[in-house]
Amino acid sequence: MRRIFIAIGAAAPARFAWLFYVVGAFLIRAAYGLIGSGSGQP
């Protein structure tokens, strides 16, 4: 069972590399929104 999950984990980045760009773009967009919408008060 452990070997199966290791194999899946090793193959996942190669198969879904495009997904990292999508998630990265979303995180950058969310950070930009948080920084840009700050009202200056904690």
C-alpha positions, 0 to 999 in steps of 0.5 A, spaced: 500 500 500 505 504 501 509 503 495 502 505 491 502 511 494 509 513 493 509 511 486 502 515 485 506 521 488 512 521 484 508 520 478 503 526 479 507 532 478 509 529 471 502 528 469 499 534 472 505 540 472 500 545 468 496 544 475 502 548 479 501 554 474 494 554 475 494 554 483 500 559 483 496 564 479 490 563 483 495 564 489 498 570 486 492 573 484 489 572 491 495 575 495 494 581 490 487 582 492 489 582 499 494 587 499 491 591 494 484 592 498 488 593 505 484 599 508 491 601 513 487 599 519 489 592 523 
